[in-house]
Amino acid sequence: MKRRQFMAAAAGLPLALAASRVHSQAQDELTIVYPSPGGLGYFALYAAIGEGYFAEEKLKIQPRSVNGSAQAIQALLAGQAQLAHPGPGPLMAARERGQDLVYVYNYFTRSQFNLVVPEASPFQKPTDLKGKVIGVGTADGAEVAFVRSIFDADGMKEGQDYKFITVGEGGMAVAGFMQKAIDAYASDTAGAATLTLRGVKLRSLTPPPFQSFFGNGYVVTRKYLDENRNLLERFGRALVRGTKFGIDPANRAATLKHARMGNPQQLENMPFAEALLDVYYKLTSPIDPAKGFGYNHPAAWEMWQQTLVASGDLKKPLPDLTRAYSNDLVTAWNAPR
């Protein structure tokens, strides 16, 4: 190399290195641990990745999947991730053990379980099912306890005012309705999608208070929240944009395509995937749209705590339940662009 060429190259080297440093500093990396690899369930995240919303916020997202909320919390506490996506029960149990975790973004705003009947049925409320038969997927599934609590609230007792029979998951419930073996069904997310796909239009009899038994959301340590508010504001802002993109019917094909990043197998049966996506739209829509996406309802947290104490999952109420969640960033996440 000639001296002049060498000097020119050497002169450009600091600029190139500086540019490299600027580029590396431009994107903050966030690892998020999920309790399952459900791509459609996290459609908002993958839409925000696919549409470049996180990139615009100078964020690089690394989703990881583990087996359940407890493992997600363990990974967060071990420093293997900056955010986790557990349910409120495991979060409160962790706080009872002295782990200062904060639920910052309420993602699954509604219960993933429902008491449903065919749309053509005459039943309009749970008490209409007195003397009737309720189908369940498994005898000891979480949906059974959920539906039992609905009847308990109306003073109805199993075996006396109604009875459960095990009919199996989704597709078996279709047969149960067709054969008039069941009058209602305790449905989970996939079960509702299967029934819809099979042509059974559903009506939910789940009372509004029970719809507030929200599901999994985004959780951080309090230390991380205190030290990274700007970063979390950017994260939530992109996630809200991803949610709004995903629920827009005009973007349905793109939303399904983006969700393949999280779980390609889930989209092998496209009719089922479409039906499942419709269910997730309902599960992630705000209970009160005026509050915006991500909002934590204090009354819903109180309901969860009462239920967990009654079931023995918590020994007693937490000293300060409001420390388990935060709405500090919700306004910024939902602000007009």
C-alpha positions in Angstrom: 0.0 0.0 0.0 1.3 3.4 -0.9 2.0 5.8 2.0 -0.7 8.3 0.8 -3.3 5.4 0.7 -2.2 4.1 4.1 -2.5 7.6 5.7 -6.0 8.0 4.2 -7.1 4.7 5.5 -5.6 5.4 8.9 -7.3 8.7 9.1 -10.6 7.1 8.3 -10.2 4.3 10.9 -11.2 6.4 14.0 -14.3 7.6 12.2 -15.2 4.0 11.3 -14.7 2.9 14.8 -16.7 5.8 16.2 -19.5 5.1 13.8 -19.4 1.4 14.9 -19.7 2.5 18.6 -22.5 4.9 17.8 -24.4 2.1 16.0 -23.9 -0.3 18.9 -25.0 2.3 21.4 -28.0 3.2 19.3 -29.8 0.0 20.1 -30.5 -1.3 23.6 -31.1 -5.0 23.8 -34.0 -6.4 25.9 -34.3 -10.1 26.6 -37.9 -11.1 27.5 -38.7 -14.5 29.0 -42.1 -16.0 28.2 -43.7 -19.0 29.9 -44.6 -20.6 26.6 -43.7 -20.1 22.9 -47.1 -18.9 21.8 -46.5 -16.7 18.8 -50.2 -15.8 18.3 -50.6 -15.0 22.0 -47.8 -12.4 21.8 -48.9 -11.0 18.4 -48.4 -7.5 19.6 -44.7 -8.1 20.3 -44.0 -9.8 16.9 -46.0 -7.2 15.0 -43.9 -4.5 16.7 -40.7 -6.4 15.7 -41.8 -7.1 12.2 -43.1 -3.6 11.5 -39.9 -2.0 12.9 -41.5 -0.2 15.9 -38.9 -1.5 18.3 -36.1 -0.5 15.9 -37.6 3.0 15.7 -37.3 3.1 19.5 -33.7 1.9 19.2 -34.5 -1.4 20.9 -33.4 -4.9 19.9 -35.8 -7.6 21.3 -34.7 -11.1 22.2 -37.7 -13.3 23.1 -37.0 -16.5 25.0 -39.4 -19.3 26.1 -39.3 -21.4 29.2 -41.8 -23.8 30.9 -44.2 -21.7 33.0 -44.4 -18.5 35.0 -42.2 -19.8 37.8 -39.3 -20.4 35.4 -39.8 -17.1 33.8 -39.5 -15.4 37.2 -36.4 -17.4 38.0 -34.7 -16.3 34.8 -35.5 -12.7 35.5 -34.1 -12.9 39.1 -31.0 -14.7 37.8 -30.3 -11.7 35.5 -30.9 -13.7 32.3 -33.5 -11.3 31.1 -34.7 -7.7 31.7 -38.4 -8.6 31.5 -40.6 -11.6 32.2 -44.2 -12.4 31.3 -45.6 -14.4 34.3 -49.1 -14.4 35.7 -50.2 -12.4 38.7 -50.4 -15.4 41.0 -46.7 -16.4 40.7 -45.8 -12.7 40.8 -47.5 -12.2 44.2 -46.1 -15.5 45.5 -42.6 -14.2 44.6 -43.3 -10.9 46.4 -44.4 -12.9 49.5 -41.0 -14.5 49.4 -39.4 -11.1 49.5 -38.6 -10.7 45.8 -39.4 -7.1 44.7 -41.0 -7.6 41.3 -43.3 -5.2 39.6 -46.0 -5.9 37.0 -45.7 -2.9 34.7 -47.8 -3.8 31.6 -51.2 -5.6 31.9 -51.1 -7.6 28.6 -53.8 -10.3 29.0 -56.5 -8.0 30.4 -59.2 -10.6 30.6 -59.4 -14.1 32.0 -58.3 -16.8 29.6 -61.2 -19.0 30.9 -64.9 -18.4 30.1 -68.2 -20.0 30.8 -69.7 -20.2 27.3 -73.0 -21.3 25.7 -74.0 -21.5 22.0 -75.2 -18.2 20.8 -78.6 -19.7 19.9 -79.2 -21.0 23.5 -81.7 -19.4 25.8 -79.2 -19.0 28.7 -78.3 -15.4 29.4 -76.6 -15.5 32.8 -75.0 -18.1 35.1 -78.1 -18.6 37.2 -80.0 -19.7 34.1 -77.9 -22.8 34.2 -79.5 -24.1 37.4 -80.1 -27.8 37.0 -77.9 -27.9 33.9 -74.7 -29.8 32.8 -71.4 -28.0 32.3 -68.8 -29.6 30.1 -65.2 -29.4 31.1 -61.9 -30.4 29.3 -60.4 -32.2 32.3 -61.8 -32.8 35.8 -59.1 -30.9 37.6 -58.3 -28.2 35.1 -57.9 -24.6 36.1 -61.0 -23.7 34.1 -63.1 -25.9 36.5 -62.1 -23.9 39.5 -62.7 -20.7 37.6 -66.3 -21.6 36.6 -67.0 -23.1 40.0 -66.2 -19.7 41.5 -68.7 -18.0 39.2 -71.5 -20.3 40.4 -70.3 -19.9 44.0 -70.8 -16.1 43.7 -74.4 -16.8 42.8 -74.9 -19.3 45.7 -75.0 -22.3 43.4 -73.4 -25.5 44.5 -71.9 -28.2 42.4 -73.9 -31.5 42.5 -76.9 -29.7 43.9 -77.6 -26.8 41.4 -75.4 -28.0 38.5 -72.9 -30.7 37.6 -69.7 -30.9 35.7 -69.0 -33.7 33.2 -65.7 -34.2 31.5 -66.1 -34.1 27.7 -62.5 -33.4 26.6 -60.9 -30.4 24.9 -62.3 -28.1 22.2 -63.5 -30.5 19.5 -65.1 -32.9 22.0 -67.1 -30.0 23.3 -68.6 -29.5 19.9 -69.9 -33.0 20.0 -71.2 -32.4 23.5 -73.3 -29.5 22.4 -74.5 -31.3 19.2 -75.6 -34.3 21.2 -77.2 -32.1 23.9 -75.0 -33.8 26.5 -73.9 -30.4 27.9 -75.6 -27.1 28.2 -72.5 -24.9 28.7 -68.8 -25.3 28.6 -65.9 -24.2 30.7 -63.6 -23.0 27.9 -60.0 -22.0 27.7 -58.4 -19.9 24.9 -57.7 -22.8 22.5 -61.1 -24.4 23.3 -63.0 -21.2 22.3 -61.0 -21.0 19.1 -61.8 -24.6 18.2 -65.5 -24.2 18.9 -65.6 -21.1 16.7 -63.7 -22.8 14.0 -66.1 -25.7 14.0 -69.0 -23.3 13.5 -70.3 -23.0 17.1 -70.9 -19.3 17.7 -70.5 -18.6 21.4 -71.9 -16.3 24.0 -70.0 -15.7 27.2 -71.9 -15.9 30.5 -68.8 -14.8 32.5 -69.9 -11.9 34.7 -67.8 -8.7 34.2 -66.1 -9.0 37.7 -64.7 -12.4 36.7 -63.5 -11.1 33.3 -61.2 -8.9 35.4 -59.2 -11.9 36.5 -56.5 -10.8 34.1 -53.6 -13.1 33.0 -49.9 -12.7 32.2 -48.2 -9.4 31.8 -44.8 -7.8 31.6 -42.8 -7.8 34.8 -39.4 -6.3 35.9 -37.5 -5.9 39.1 -38.0 -2.7 40.9 -34.3 -1.9 40.6 -34.6 -2.2 36.8 -37.8 -0.1 36.8 -36.1 2.7 38.8 -33.0 2.7 36.7 -34.5 2.2 33.2 -37.7 4.2 33.0 -36.8 5.8 29.6 -36.0 2.4 28.1 -39.3 0.9 29.4 -41.2 3.8 28.1 -39.8 3.1 24.7 -40.6 -0.6 25.0 -44.2 0.0 26.0 -44.7 2.6 23.3 -43.6 0.2 20.6 -45.7 -2.6 22.1 -48.9 -0.5 22.1 -48.2 0.4 18.4 -47.8 -3.3 17.7 -51.1 -4.1 19.4 -52.9 -1.4 17.5 -51.4 -2.7 14.2 -52.3 -6.3 15.0 -56.0 -5.6 15.8 -56.5 -3.6 12.7 -58.4 -5.9 10.2 -56.4 -4.4 7.3 -53.2 -5.8 8.9 -54.4 -9.3 9.6 -52.3 -11.1 7.0 -49.2 -9.3 8.1 -50.0 -9.9 11.8 -50.2 -13.7 11.2 -47.0 -13.6 9.2 -45.1 -11.8 12.0 -46.4 -14.2 14.6 -44.5 -17.0 12.8 -41.4 -15.6 14.4 -42.6 -16.8 17.8 -44.1 -20.2 17.0 -44.2 -21.4 13.3 -46.0 -24.6 14.2 -48.9 -22.7 15.7 -49.7 -21.4 12.2 -49.6 -24.6 10.3 -53.4 -24.8 10.5 -54.3 -21.4 9.2 -58.1 -21.6 9.9 -57.4 -22.5 13.5 -54.7 -19.8 13.7 -57.2 -17.2 12.5 -59.8 -18.3 15.0 -57.2 -18.3 17.8 -56.0 -14.8 16.8 -59.6 -13.6 17.2 -59.7 -14.9 20.8 -56.4 -13.2 21.6 -57.7 -9.9 20.3 -60.5 -10.1 22.9 -58.1 -11.2 25.7 -55.7 -8.2 25.1 -58.2 -5.4 24.6 -58.5 -2.9 27.5 -61.2 -3.4 30.0 -61.6 0.3 30.0 -60.4 1.8 26.7 -60.1 5.2 28.3 -57.3 3.9 30.5 -55.3 2.7 27.5 -53.2 -0.4 26.9 -51.2 -1.8 29.7 -53.3 -0.4 32.6 -53.5 -2.2 35.9 -56.9 -2.1 37.6 -56.4 -1.9 41.4 -59.8 -3.6 42.0 -58.7 -6.6 39.8 -55.5 -6.9 41.8 -57.6 -7.0 45.0 -59.8 -9.7 43.6 -56.7 -11.8 42.6 -55.3 -11.4 46.1 -58.5 -12.4 47.9 -58.7 -15.5 45.6 -55.1 -16.5 46.2 -55.4 -16.1 50.0 -58.7 -18.1 50.0 -57.1 -20.9 48.0 -54.0 -21.0 50.2 -51.6 -19.9 47.4 -50.8 -16.8 49.6 -50.5 -17.2 53.3 -52.0 -13.8 53.9 -52.5 -10.5 52.1 -49.4 -8.7 51.0 -48.3 -5.8 53.2 -48.8 -3.3 50.3 -50.5 -4.8 47.2 -49.9 -1.5 45.3 -46.2 -2.3 45.3 -46.9 -5.3 43.1 -47.8 -3.2 40.0 -47.3 0.2 38.5 -49.2 2.4 36.1 -46.5 5.1 36.0 -45.7 4.6 32.3 -49.2 3.9 30.9 -49.9 7.5 29.9 -46.6 7.8 28.0 -47.2 4.4 26.3 -50.6 5.5 25.0 -49.8 9.1 24.1 -50.7 10.2 20.6 -47.7 10.2 18.2 
